């Protein structure tokens, strides 16, 4: 399964050359650090899906000595591995360009990436290849623009929920958020696995 994860990097070696300029662009544009960590984390996993969608790699993968569970596991575990690596590289880039960031920014970026992945990974195995990458990218852009205002609106009008959250300690808040996110990620993994097991190639 490690070879499946490594395969994603080998296939994307040319795209990886634009990774640093891609991240540098967001840093220079003075984007929020959490957003920078999010887009950095998305780069490799979603490029892999886009590549596989164009070349119908799943036919090849299913001819190799790997089970379908291992193929899906490599996608979900690989996403976490690449997220950690992307966070490390992005942190160095922010430090080199003298941009301030906190562990909270990293936590928010990682959390948003895992949430976005949990909701979108199954879609790559449901919808017809050739369309889903575009849909996912458009959805990401829309969510990045729409979600913050919605959250602010809900925070102002659902005061009971806001007050409850504000009363929680920082450790309880982070722990609760981590549990919810990891649970959704695990559920997404299970759902994708079921879909992939039943799919014909």
N, C-alpha and C positions, 0 to 999 in steps of 0.2 A: 504493500500500500504506500510505503514511503516513495517508491519509484513513481507512482501516480502523482503524488504531490510535487515531486521534483520535475516531472514532465511539464507542469504548467509554467515553471520558470524557464525551462529550456525552450519551449515553444514561443515564449514571449520575450526572448532576449533582445530583439530589436525594439519592441515597445518599451522595455525597461530603460532604454537609453533616453526616453523622453520623460521618465518618471520624475527625475530631479527638476528639470525645467517646468514640468507640470505643477509640482508642489511649490517651486519658487514663485511661479506666477501668482498663486493664491496668497503667498506670504507677502509679496511685493504689493499686491492689491489690498493689503491690510485686512484680510478676511479674519473672522473670529477663529482663534486657534482650534476650537472644537470642530468647526467646519473643515478646517485644513486636515485635522486628524481623520475625519470621516471620509473625505474624498481620497486621501492617501490610502486608507484601508480598502476602499472599494476598487482601486485601480487594478490589481492583479486578478482577484476572483472573478470580477465581472468581465474583464478582458478575456479570461479563459472561457467563460460561457459564450461570449460573442464569437470567439474563434471556433469553438466546438459546434456552434450553431451553423456557421458557414460551411464547415468541412464535413459535417455529419460524423464527427469523431466517435459517437456512441457505437456505431457499427463496428469500428475497429476495436474499441475498448472491450466490447462483448465477445470478441474473438480471442482476446488475450486470457491468460490463466488467472483471471480475477473474478470474484463473484460480484453480483450486482450490489450487494451490501457494501463490499469493499470500495467499489467505485463511488458510491454516494458518500461513504465515510471519508474518503479522500477529499471530496469537495468540501464537506463541512469542517473537517479537521484542518485541511489546507487553508481554508478561509481564516481560521483562527491564527495559524502559523504566520500567514502573510500579513495579517493585521498587526501582530506583534512586531514583525520586521519593519513594516511601514511606519508604525509608531516610533520605533527607534530611529529610523532614517529621518523622519520628519522632525523629531525632537532635535537631532543634530543640526538640521537645516535651520530651524528656528533659532537655535543657539548661535549658529554661525552668522545669521543675519540680525542678531541682537534683538530678537522679538521675544517678549515675555509670554510665558504660558504656565499653567499650573497643572497639578495632578487631576484637578476637577475637570479641566479641559480635556485631558486624555480620557478620563472616565466617561465623560459625556460622548466624545467622539467614538469610543469603543462601543458604548451602549447603543448608540444610534446605528452604527454599522451592523451590529448583531441583530438588532430589530429589523432593519431594512433587509438584511440577508434572509432572516427567518420568513419574511412575508414574500420575498421575490424568488428565492431558490426553487420552491415548488413550481412556480409559474413556467420556468424553463422546460419543465417536463410535461406541462399540461397543454400549452399553446403550440401552434405550428411554428417550426423553425423559420427564421427570416423576419419575424415581426416582434418577438418578445424583447429583444435587446433594445430596440427603439422605444417600445412601450415602457420598459424599465427606466431608461434614461430620462424620458419625458416625465415619468412619474416622480423620479428623484428630484428633478428641477422644480416641479410643481410643489412637491412636499416641502422642499427647502424654503420656498417662498410663502407657502400657505400655512404650514404648521405653527411657526412662531406666533403670528397674529391670533390664531385660534387658541393657542395655549394661554396667551395674555388675556383674551376675551373670557375664557372659562375661569381663569384665576380671579378676574374681577367680579364675575357674576355668581360663581359657585363658591361663595365665601366659606361655607361649612367645610368643604373639602380642602380649600386653601388653608384654613385655620388648623385643620387636623394635620396636614402635612408640615406646617410651620412648627407645630408642637413636637414633632418627632425629632429625636437627636440626629446628628449628622451620620453617625455610624448606623443607626436603625434605618435611615432613609436610603443610604447606599446599599446596605444589605438587602433591604426589601426590593429595591430596583434591580439589583444583581440577580436575585432569586427569580423575579418575574421574567427578566430578559433571558436568562439561561433556560428557564422552563419553556418559554416560547421557542427558543432555538432548538431545544430537544424535541418538542412537538413537531416543529417544521422538519427536522431530520427524519422523524418517524413517518410523517406524511409523504415526504419525497421518496423515502425508501419504498413505501407501499405502491406509490404511483410508478416508480421505476421498475419494480418487480413485475408489474402487470403490463408493462409496455412492450410492444413487439418491434424488433429492429430487423 
